[in-house]
Amino acid sequence: MEKTSSLYSRLSDSIPLADAEHALELLAELTCETELTKRDKAKTAAVKEIALAEITKKYDFYEKLFAAVFAERRVVTEGFFRIIDQGIREKNNDLVLAGLSSLSGLVTTSPLSHLGHLHH
């Protein structure tokens, strides 16, 4: 309050006291709004950082999951081709058909078909 009184006493007589008071009130409101804006910006930045961290975490999870799923699928596929190759070498039609049938079953299913059930 003393600071405000000293400001008023230094004002020129040509500025009405009511105008000076109004100007100071507006300045106080502006300062308050600036602080609110700073807090809002900080809050927005924090929310952004949290969202980005969550997205990054999910991306890392799915990247590792896909790599594991497709690596496993590759191993299984290679196994079926070995069975087919063995059947061809041995002229064993039953082995070739079993390998082809298994390979066909594998390639017609999507390794991502159960992805919707994941809740990470």
Backbone as a chain_set.jsonl record, in Angstrom:
{"seq": "MEKTSSLYSRLSDSIPLADAEHALELLAELTCETELTKRDKAKTAAVKEIALAEITKKYDFYEKLFAAVFAERRVVTEGFFRIIDQGIREKNNDLVLAGLSSLSGLVTTSPLSHLGHLHH", "coords": {"N": [[0.826, -1.194, 0.0], [1.988, 1.221, 0.754], [3.782, 1.633, -1.314], [2.093, 2.111, -3.457], [0.944, 4.532, -2.609], [3.188, 6.202, -2.646], [3.695, 6.198, -5.355], [1.409, 7.502, -6.292], [1.828, 10.042, -5.188], [3.943, 10.993, -6.651], [2.915, 11.402, -9.119], [1.973, 13.523, -11.8], [0.072, 16.531, -11.485], [-1.635, 16.76, -13.565], [-2.701, 14.348, -14.218], [-5.539, 12.678, -13.437], [-6.386, 11.297, -10.259], [-8.125, 9.069, -10.204], [-7.81, 8.03, -12.773], [-5.154, 7.261, -12.682], [-5.269, 5.322, -10.659], [-6.91, 3.454, -11.95], [-5.261, 2.762, -14.114], [-3.165, 1.515, -12.732], [-4.561, -0.625, -11.614], [-5.237, -2.0, -13.969], [-2.672, -2.649, -14.812], [-1.927, -4.369, -12.726], [-3.786, -6.427, -13.148], [-2.933, -7.274, -15.662], [-0.382, -8.213, -15.024], [-1.114, -10.327, -13.361], [-2.527, -11.911, -15.223], [-0.438, -12.472, -16.946], [1.137, -14.093, -15.327], [-0.646, -16.223, -15.007], [-0.755, -17.062, -17.66], [1.891, -17.899, -18.009], [1.901, -20.045, -16.216], [-0.048, -21.638, -17.447], [1.264, -22.193, -19.854], [3.45, -23.635, -18.873], [2.103, -25.778, -17.758], [0.914, -26.865, -20.067], [3.226, -27.568, -21.461], [4.21, -29.535, -19.755], [2.172, -31.475, -19.918], [2.452, -32.087, -22.605], [5.034, -33.21, -22.617], [4.599, -35.488, -21.046], [2.734, -36.861, -22.639], [4.309, -37.271, -24.915], [6.313, -38.913, -23.832], [4.761, -41.146, -23.185], [3.867, -41.94, -25.74], [6.328, -42.552, -26.917], [7.125, -44.671, -25.291], [5.137, -46.575, -25.891], [5.653, -46.872, -28.631], [8.246, -47.994, -28.548], [7.633, -50.399, -27.249], [5.873, -51.683, -29.11], [7.557, -51.826, -31.325], [9.536, -53.606, -30.419], [7.899, -55.809, -29.926], [6.871, -56.4, -32.512], [9.274, -57.008, -33.812], [10.029, -59.314, -32.404], [7.823, -61.032, -32.893], [7.877, -61.282, -35.705], [10.435, -62.302, -36.038], [10.197, -64.783, -34.807], [8.265, -65.878, -36.459], [9.705, -66.019, -38.828], [11.62, -67.943, -38.199], [9.958, -70.182, -37.874], [8.864, -70.334, -40.46], [11.183, -70.854, -41.966], [11.74, -73.365, -40.929], [9.599, -74.89, -41.961], [10.205, -74.739, -44.681], [12.573, -76.192, -44.645], [11.581, -78.718, -44.073], [10.038, -79.162, -46.377], [12.104, -79.096, -48.311], [13.543, -81.326, -47.439], [11.676, -83.337, -47.884], [11.551, -83.2, -50.682], [14.181, -83.91, -51.359], [14.214, -86.521, -50.398], [12.264, -87.597, -51.899], [9.737, -87.778, -50.825], [6.544, -87.49, -50.847], [4.517, -87.135, -48.937], [5.809, -85.808, -46.829], [6.569, -83.444, -48.136], [4.012, -82.427, -48.754], [3.001, -82.118, -46.145], [4.75, -80.15, -45.148], [4.174, -78.045, -46.96], [1.454, -77.668, -46.438], [1.523, -76.847, -43.762], [3.059, -74.524, -44.023], [1.367, -73.045, -45.684], [-0.792, -72.678, -43.952], [0.423, -71.052, -42.08], [1.154, -68.713, -43.537], [-1.308, -67.712, -44.263], [-2.397, -66.685, -42.029], [-2.439, -63.825, -39.949], [0.186, -62.401, -38.163], [-0.425, -60.284, -36.666], [-3.033, -60.349, -35.933], [-4.038, -60.561, -33.362], [-3.358, -58.27, -32.193], [-5.008, -56.174, -31.422], [-5.904, -56.943, -28.961], [-4.017, -56.33, -27.172], [-3.117, -54.387, -24.446], [-1.259, -52.091, -23.621]], "CA": [[0.0, 0.0, 0.0], [2.861, 2.391, 0.792], [4.344, 1.827, -2.645], [1.056, 2.733, -4.273], [0.816, 5.917, -2.156], [4.329, 6.978, -3.126], [3.491, 6.378, -6.794], [0.397, 8.55, -6.473], [2.372, 11.345, -4.817], [4.876, 11.428, -7.687], [2.199, 11.657, -10.372], [1.712, 14.922, -12.151], [-1.272, 16.999, -11.147], [-2.466, 16.727, -14.757], [-3.31, 13.022, -14.332], [-6.5, 12.497, -12.338], [-6.104, 10.174, -9.371], [-8.952, 7.917, -10.619], [-7.175, 7.447, -13.957], [-3.922, 6.604, -12.226], [-5.686, 4.101, -9.963], [-7.398, 2.519, -12.977], [-4.093, 2.284, -14.847], [-2.463, 0.574, -11.86], [-5.389, -1.835, -11.543], [-5.046, -2.709, -15.233], [-1.315, -3.205, -14.776], [-1.965, -5.497, -11.794], [-4.501, -7.499, -13.842], [-2.055, -7.764, -16.718], [0.66, -9.0, -14.357], [-1.759, -11.573, -12.927], [-2.803, -12.688, -16.431], [0.853, -12.952, -17.442], [1.514, -15.227, -14.471], [-1.526, -17.331, -15.374], [-0.318, -17.54, -18.966], [3.128, -18.649, -17.779], [1.516, -21.321, -15.602], [-0.719, -22.429, -18.481], [2.295, -22.672, -20.772], [4.212, -24.678, -18.174], [1.203, -26.933, -17.649], [0.808, -27.427, -21.409], [4.514, -28.208, -21.759], [4.29, -30.761, -18.951], [1.253, -32.44, -20.523], [3.083, -32.488, -23.865], [6.147, -34.104, -22.29], [4.025, -36.75, -20.575], [2.165, -37.526, -23.82], [5.427, -37.707, -25.75], [6.94, -40.053, -23.156], [3.852, -42.286, -23.339], [3.925, -42.365, -27.145], [7.641, -43.169, -27.108], [7.095, -45.957, -24.59], [4.308, -47.483, -26.693], [6.382, -47.145, -29.866], [9.311, -48.937, -28.218], [7.007, -51.686, -26.959], [5.392, -52.31, -30.348], [8.701, -52.13, -32.171], [10.13, -54.85, -29.895], [6.92, -56.875, -30.126], [6.871, -56.774, -33.933], [10.549, -57.661, -34.117], [9.981, -60.664, -31.829], [6.806, -61.818, -33.6], [8.322, -61.6, -37.055], [11.618, -63.159, -35.937], [9.67, -66.121, -34.523], [7.592, -66.333, -37.685], [10.752, -66.353, -39.79], [12.193, -69.233, -37.786], [8.967, -71.221, -38.184], [8.813, -70.435, -41.923], [12.396, -71.548, -42.402], [11.564, -74.775, -40.546], [8.706, -75.529, -42.938], [10.958, -74.897, -45.929], [13.515, -77.316, -44.469], [10.783, -79.951, -44.193], [9.722, -79.308, -47.807], [13.365, -79.47, -48.987], [13.861, -82.712, -47.064], [10.737, -84.193, -48.611], [11.957, -83.215, -52.097], [15.412, -84.72, -51.457], [13.89, -87.934, -50.129], [11.139, -87.945, -52.772], [8.674, -88.143, -49.898], [5.437, -86.57, -51.124], [3.78, -86.84, -47.698], [6.585, -84.797, -46.106], [6.435, -82.197, -48.906], [2.643, -81.937, -48.546], [2.869, -81.671, -44.754], [5.46, -78.868, -45.063], [3.403, -77.048, -47.704], [0.208, -77.415, -45.717], [1.861, -76.038, -42.576], [3.488, -73.213, -44.499], [0.162, -72.375, -46.154], [-1.546, -72.256, -42.762], [1.136, -69.952, -41.439], [1.121, -67.477, -44.317], [-2.68, -67.194, -44.386], [-2.775, -66.042, -40.761], [-1.677, -62.613, -39.678], [0.775, -62.368, -36.827], [-0.938, -59.09, -35.975], [-4.479, -60.466, -35.749], [-4.403, -60.425, -31.941], [-2.766, -57.027, -31.728], [-6.049, -55.381, -30.794], [-6.134, -57.407, -27.586], [-2.928, -55.831, -26.318], [-3.368, -53.122, -23.744], [0.009, -51.74, -22.959]], "C": [[0.866, 1.251, 0.0], [3.451, 2.668, -0.578], [3.339, 2.527, -3.543], [0.911, 4.201, -3.899], [1.966, 6.761, -2.667], [4.247, 7.188, -4.634], [2.496, 7.499, -7.054], [0.983, 9.937, -6.197], [3.324, 11.883, -5.876], [4.192, 11.717, -9.016], [1.976, 13.149, -10.57], [0.28, 15.275, -11.772], [-2.202, 16.906, -12.343], [-3.13, 15.372, -14.961], [-4.26, 12.845, -13.151], [-6.204, 11.22, -11.558], [-6.888, 8.932, -9.784], [-8.339, 7.234, -11.839], [-5.911, 6.689, -13.575], [-4.254, 5.287, -11.521], [-6.143, 3.041, -10.962], [-6.228, 1.922, -13.764], [-3.322, 1.251, -14.014], [-3.247, -0.733, -11.7], [-5.231, -2.673, -12.808], [-3.67, -3.364, -15.287], [-1.258, -4.422, -13.861], [-2.674, -6.693, -12.436], [-3.636, -8.126, -14.921], [-0.955, -8.642, -16.13], [0.103, -10.347, -13.915], [-2.029, -12.482, -14.12], [-1.512, -13.258, -17.013], [1.316, -14.149, -16.635], [0.656, -16.449, -14.788], [-1.096, -17.927, -16.711], [0.965, -18.355, -18.827], [2.821, -20.016, -17.178], [0.832, -22.227, -16.614], [0.288, -23.009, -19.464], [3.109, -23.793, -20.14], [3.39, -25.95, -18.058], [1.075, -27.64, -19.0], [2.097, -28.161, -21.785], [4.657, -29.513, -20.998], [3.387, -31.851, -19.531], [1.841, -32.974, -21.823], [4.212, -33.484, -23.605], [5.648, -35.472, -21.835], [3.464, -37.535, -21.757], [3.268, -38.063, -24.717], [6.127, -38.916, -25.142], [6.073, -41.309, -23.305], [3.878, -42.831, -24.762], [5.237, -43.087, -27.424], [7.686, -44.549, -26.47], [6.291, -46.986, -25.392], [5.016, -47.858, -27.992], [7.471, -48.184, -29.611], [8.75, -50.338, -27.964], [6.596, -52.4, -28.244], [6.54, -52.652, -31.3], [9.358, -53.443, -31.728], [9.191, -56.036, -30.115], [6.931, -57.347, -31.576], [8.151, -57.5, -34.306], [10.537, -59.099, -33.607], [9.007, -61.557, -32.593], [7.314, -62.226, -34.979], [9.596, -62.445, -37.057], [11.176, -64.602, -35.683], [9.019, -66.704, -35.777], [8.624, -66.73, -38.748], [11.363, -67.715, -39.47], [11.241, -70.371, -38.146], [8.885, -71.439, -39.698], [10.022, -71.196, -42.461], [12.327, -73.042, -42.067], [10.674, -75.514, -41.54], [9.411, -75.721, -44.283], [11.992, -76.025, -45.827], [12.789, -78.656, -44.612], [10.46, -80.212, -45.668], [10.971, -79.753, -48.578], [13.742, -80.932, -48.682], [12.96, -83.691, -47.819], [11.102, -84.299, -50.086], [13.197, -84.105, -52.259], [15.12, -86.21, -51.316], [12.779, -88.452, -51.034], [9.946, -88.465, -51.944], [7.551, -87.104, -50.041], [4.657, -86.198, -49.861], [4.488, -85.746, -46.887], [6.488, -83.433, -46.804], [5.047, -81.6, -48.674], [2.434, -81.422, -47.12], [3.541, -80.303, -44.578], [4.699, -77.759, -45.761], [2.111, -76.661, -46.982], [0.467, -76.53, -44.498], [2.27, -74.625, -42.964], [2.289, -72.4, -44.97], [-0.662, -71.862, -44.985], [-0.901, -71.065, -42.081], [0.983, -68.646, -42.222], [-0.287, -66.909, -44.483], [-3.176, -66.567, -43.087], [-1.883, -64.832, -40.537], [-1.088, -62.68, -38.278], [0.264, -61.181, -36.012], [-2.428, -59.186, -35.664], [-4.91, -60.293, -34.295], [-3.861, -59.126, -31.359], [-3.785, -56.151, -31.008], [-6.316, -55.765, -29.347], [-5.056, -56.913, -26.63], [-3.328, -54.505, -25.703], [-2.12, -52.806, -22.967], [-0.059, -50.33, -22.478]], "O": [[0.537, 2.234, -0.665], [3.602, 3.828, -0.962], [3.694, 3.431, -4.299], [0.768, 5.043, -4.785], [1.764, 7.904, -3.077], [4.675, 8.224, -5.142], [2.709, 8.342, -7.926], [0.666, 10.897, -6.9], [3.497, 13.096, -5.992], [4.826, 12.224, -9.941], [1.815, 13.913, -9.617], [-0.603, 14.417, -11.746], [-3.421, 16.964, -12.183], [-4.031, 15.25, -15.791], [-3.83, 12.859, -11.997], [-5.822, 10.199, -12.13], [-6.347, 7.829, -9.714], [-8.345, 6.007, -11.934], [-5.643, 5.605, -14.092], [-3.606, 4.267, -11.754], [-5.797, 1.867, -10.83], [-6.208, 0.724, -14.045], [-2.881, 0.23, -14.542], [-2.66, -1.814, -11.656], [-5.106, -3.895, -12.742], [-3.527, -4.495, -15.752], [-0.602, -5.409, -14.194], [-2.229, -7.832, -12.293], [-3.605, -9.347, -15.081], [-0.637, -9.696, -16.682], [0.754, -11.381, -14.07], [-1.79, -13.688, -14.047], [-1.491, -14.384, -17.511], [1.831, -15.116, -17.196], [1.158, -17.572, -14.834], [-1.076, -19.147, -16.877], [1.105, -19.397, -19.466], [3.405, -21.023, -17.577], [1.086, -23.431, -16.65], [0.184, -24.17, -19.86], [3.42, -24.786, -20.797], [3.902, -27.056, -18.233], [1.121, -28.869, -19.068], [2.054, -29.249, -22.36], [5.172, -30.493, -21.536], [3.788, -33.011, -19.624], [1.743, -34.166, -22.113], [4.325, -34.49, -24.304], [6.22, -36.497, -22.204], [3.693, -38.739, -21.867], [3.174, -39.181, -25.223], [6.494, -39.846, -25.861], [6.592, -42.403, -23.525], [3.907, -44.044, -24.965], [5.25, -44.12, -28.093], [8.228, -45.488, -27.052], [6.719, -48.129, -25.551], [4.988, -49.016, -28.408], [7.607, -49.143, -30.37], [9.321, -51.335, -28.406], [6.925, -53.569, -28.448], [6.487, -53.663, -32.0], [9.693, -54.287, -32.559], [9.635, -57.134, -30.451], [6.994, -58.547, -31.843], [8.118, -58.493, -35.031], [10.989, -60.006, -34.306], [9.326, -62.705, -32.903], [7.191, -63.386, -35.371], [9.813, -63.226, -37.983], [11.72, -65.534, -36.277], [9.207, -67.876, -36.104], [8.41, -67.691, -39.486], [11.593, -68.532, -40.362], [11.668, -71.403, -38.663], [8.842, -72.577, -40.166], [9.886, -72.077, -43.31], [12.802, -73.878, -42.836], [10.973, -76.647, -41.916], [9.233, -76.745, -44.943], [12.251, -76.726, -46.804], [13.317, -79.603, -45.196], [10.59, -81.338, -46.149], [10.908, -80.671, -49.396], [14.199, -81.665, -49.559], [13.41, -84.721, -48.32], [10.977, -85.37, -50.679], [13.264, -84.938, -53.163], [15.696, -87.043, -52.015], [12.396, -89.619, -50.943], [9.268, -89.426, -52.306], [7.591, -86.021, -49.459], [4.19, -85.066, -49.732], [3.837, -84.865, -46.326], [6.343, -82.401, -46.149], [4.921, -80.401, -48.426], [1.766, -80.408, -46.915], [2.982, -79.408, -43.944], [4.582, -76.655, -45.229], [1.734, -75.491, -46.927], [-0.276, -75.584, -44.236], [1.88, -73.652, -42.318], [2.199, -71.205, -44.691], [-1.172, -70.742, -45.021], [-1.586, -70.18, -41.568], [0.713, -67.597, -41.637], [-0.436, -65.733, -44.815], [-4.259, -65.983, -43.053], [-0.707, -64.837, -40.901], [-1.795, -62.984, -37.316], [0.502, -61.097, -34.807], [-3.025, -58.222, -35.186], [-6.051, -59.911, -34.036], [-3.909, -58.921, -30.146], [-3.427, -55.451, -30.06], [-6.897, -54.984, -28.593], [-5.179, -57.065, -25.415], [-3.824, -53.612, -26.39], [-1.954, -53.204, -21.814], [0.902, -49.83, -21.892]]}, "num_chains": 1, "name": "protein.A"}
